[in-house]
Amino acid sequence: MTSTEIFVSHRNLLFTVAYEMLGSAADAEDVLQESWLRWNKVDLDQVDDHRAYLVRIVTRQALNRLRTLKQRKESYVGQWLPEPLLTAPDVADDVALADSVSMALMVVLETLSPTERAVFVLREAFGLGYDEIARSVEKSPAAVRQIAHRARAHVDARRPRATVSASEARAALDSFQTAIESADLQGLLDVLSPGVTIVGDGGGVKQAAPRPIVGVDKVTRFFLGGLARFDVTLTTEPIVINGNPALSCYVDGEFDGVLAARVEDGLITELYYVRNPHKLTRIDSAIELTLR
């Protein structure tokens, strides 16, 4: 196989690695372009494992890009959420993949340092060995083990306690959808957890709450009170975002954004509302993601 054929055969995997590390499809595409330029200069006769070598290149380029993203996020207007991706419905059937790219986990990954994030993603999502990860992040295997342990503990303390099936998540969102569209306060109270949080990302382009809104009373007022105050109609359609059930939202018939959720014990505990139009360019056609 030529270098181009090898790269293309692993492209979906490489994009998934870059996206999970960066939370941005646009930046993941840039990383793949930079990685391709480097891969094209490699002597293939000196490479024993093409997949591992490519992942190593992408990881290093993504780590460089993460430092740029950190500066960009510090000046970002309002809350920053990962860029949502439209994925095929069958992605939800791959539990490991759906969990690794879920908005809920991607939000947690934002709290890790760049190296911690890289190590966690490569170890937990892609199952790479410590020696290979060490070569990718240019650390010793012993250091990588320590970083992996620290990152896993950090994520476990903030991620959902149990994996939620796609059908359970969809049922909760269906109940939320019905309650919102019928302005049913009790229906919202029945599907939202007492400590539910909503995070909105308008990027300074669209209006969004500057800080997370916490508590079922405040969240219900945000939705029902806001719709009444501005005299608008909110409608939603089911969609699969990042391998998990979500909603496309329309205000007076005009597309407004994407709403993803974290569900635990049948109740919605977190809502992520992406309104920034610059982050909504990957929801027209499904993106192919893979862990293999």
N, C-alpha and C positions, 0 to 999 in steps of 0.2 A: 504494500500500500504506500501511496505517496504521503508526504507530510500533510497535505491538504485533506486527503481522505481520512487520515487518522484523526486529525483535529475535528472534522465534521462528525465523525462517528461518536465522538465523546462530547460534542457541543452541548447537548441538553444537560449532561452531568456538570460540565464546567460552568454553565450559566447558573445552575442551581446552587453550586458551591459559592459562586460570587454573590448571588442574590441573598443567600442566607447570611453571608458575612456583612453585606452592605445595606440591606433593606431597601435598595433602590435598583429598579430594573435598568434605568438609564445608565447608572454607574456600573452595573454588572456588564452591560453591553460594551462600555468603554474598556473595562478590564479585559474582556475577551478579545477585543481588538488589539490591545497592548500585548496580551499573551500570545496571540497569533503571530505578531511580528517577531517576538522572541523565539517562539517555537520554530518558525520558518528558517531560523539560522542554526538550528540544532543539527548535529550530525547523528542521524537516526541509527547508524551502526554502533554508536556508543551508548544507546539507550536500551536497557533491558525491559523496562516496563513503561510503555507509552502512557498509559492511564495515570500511573503514579507521578510520572514526570510532569505531565500536563497539569495535574492537580497542584503540584508543587509550584509551578509557574503562576497559576491563577491565584493561589493563596498569597504569594509574595506581592503580586500586583494589587490584590484586594487590600492587603495590609497597608500598602502605600496610600491607596485611595481612602482608606478609613481615616487617616490622619487629616486629609483634606476635608472629608465629610464632617469631622469633628469641629473644625473651624466654621464650616458652613452652618452647622446646626446651632452653634453658639449665637449666631446673628439671625437665626430663623425667627420669623414673627409667629408667636403663639406656640402651641404644642406641635411636636414633630411626630408623625406616624409613618410606618413603613409604606412604601408604594404598593397598593393592592394589585394583584395579578388575577385575571380571569383564568381559571383552570377548568379542564374537562371534568364533568361530574364523577367519572370513574376514579379520579385522583383521591376522592374521599374514601374509596374502598381500600386504598393503601394507607393503613393506619399510621405507619411510621413516617411516611412522606407527608401526609396531611398534618400530622402533629408538628413536624420539623419546620414547616413553612407557614403554620397558622399565625394569624395576626397576634394572637395572645402570646405565643412564644417569641415572635419577632420583636414585640414590644419589650419583653423581658431581656432579650439579648442586647437591646440598646443600653442596658445598665452595666454591661461588661466592658472591660478595657478591650482595645483592639486585639491584643494577643490572646486574652481569655476567650473572646468570641471566636477567634479562629480555631483555637484548640478545642473548644466545646463543639463547634459545628463539625469539625473533621472527625472527632472521636465519637460523639453521640449520634450524629445524623448519618455519617458516612462510614463509621466503623473502622477508621484507619488505626493502625498500630502506633504506639508511642514513638518508635524509631522513625517511622515515615513522617509523622507529624513534626518531630524534632527537626528533620531536614527541611520541612516546609516553612517552619517559623524561625529556623536558625537558633534553636535552643538545644540544650542537652536533653536526652530522654528523661533523666531524673527531674529536671526542671519542668518538663512538659507534664509529667505525672502529677506534680504538685499543682500546676496551673489547672489541669483538668479537674482535680479534686476540688479545688477552690471554686472554679466556675460552676461545676455541677451542684455544689452545695448552695451557691448563690441562686442558681436558676430554680432548683427544687423548692427553695423557700418562697418562691414567687409564682411558680407555675401551678395550674390546676392540680388538685390532689389525685384525680383519676382521669383516664382517657374517656372522653364523651363520644358516643357513636354519632355518626352523621345524622341518623334518624332522630336521635334525642335533641341534637342541636337544631335541626330543622323544625321539630315540633315546637320548641320554645320560640323560635323566630316566627313561626306561623301564628302563634298566640299573640306575640308582640305586634305583628303586622295587623291582625284583626283588631286589636285594641286601639292601635294608633289611628287606623283609618276610620274607626267608628267613634273615636274620642271617648273610649270606654275606660274611665279611671280605674274601676275595679278590676277590669281585665289586665291593665298594666300592673296594678299592685299584685295580682296573682302570679305574674310571670317574672317580675323583677325582684332580685334579692334585696333585703333591707339596706345593705351597704353598696348597692349598685353604683358604678362609676361610669361616666361618659367622658371620653376624650375626643375633642374635635380638632381637626387640622384643616385650616383654611389658608395657611401659608401667607397671610397678609393680602391674598387675592380675594378670598371669600370670607365673609364674617364667620367667626367661630369663637367659642368661649376661650379666653386666654389661659385659663387654668381648668383642670378636671373638675367636673361637677359630681359631687359625692352625696349619696343618700337617696333613697327611693322618693322621698317627698320632693326634693329639688329636681330630680331627673324627670318625674312626671310633670312638674310645673314647667320645666324646660320644653318638653314636647307639647303638651296640651295648652299650656298658657301661651307659649310662643306662637302656635298656630292660630289661636284665638286673637291674640294681640295684633298680629300682622294680617289677619283675615286671609290666610292662604290654605290651600288644600294639599296635604301630603299623601302621596300614594307610593306604594312600593311593589317591587317585583322580585321573586326569588332569583338568586344568582349563586354561583359557586366561586368564592374568592379564596385564593391561597389554599385550595383543597378542602375548604370548609364552607358550610352554608352561610349565606350572607344576603343582604338586600340591596337592590338598586333603588335609590330614592328620587322621587320627582315632586317638585313643588309647582303646583298649578300646571302640571303636564310637562314641565321642563326638567330635564335631567339635572340633579343637584349634587349627587355624590353617592358614595358606597358606605354602607353600614355593616360592619362585622361585629361579632359578639363572642364573648367567652361565657360558656354555660357550665354550671356545676349543679348537680342534684336537681336537674330539671329547671333551674332558675338562671336567668341572665345576671351575671355578676359584673361584667364589663361590656361597654359598647364603644366601638371605635368608628368615628364618623369622619371619613376623608372627603373634604370638599375642594381642596386645592386642585384646580384643573390640570396643573402641571404633573400631578401624580395620578391622573385618571386617563392616561393615554394607552394603558395596557388592559383595558376591559372590553375591547371590541372583538378580540379574537383570542382563543385559548392559548396559553403558553405551555409548552411541554416541559415538565419538570421531572427529574428522576434522581434517585439516590444511587443508581448503579451505572 
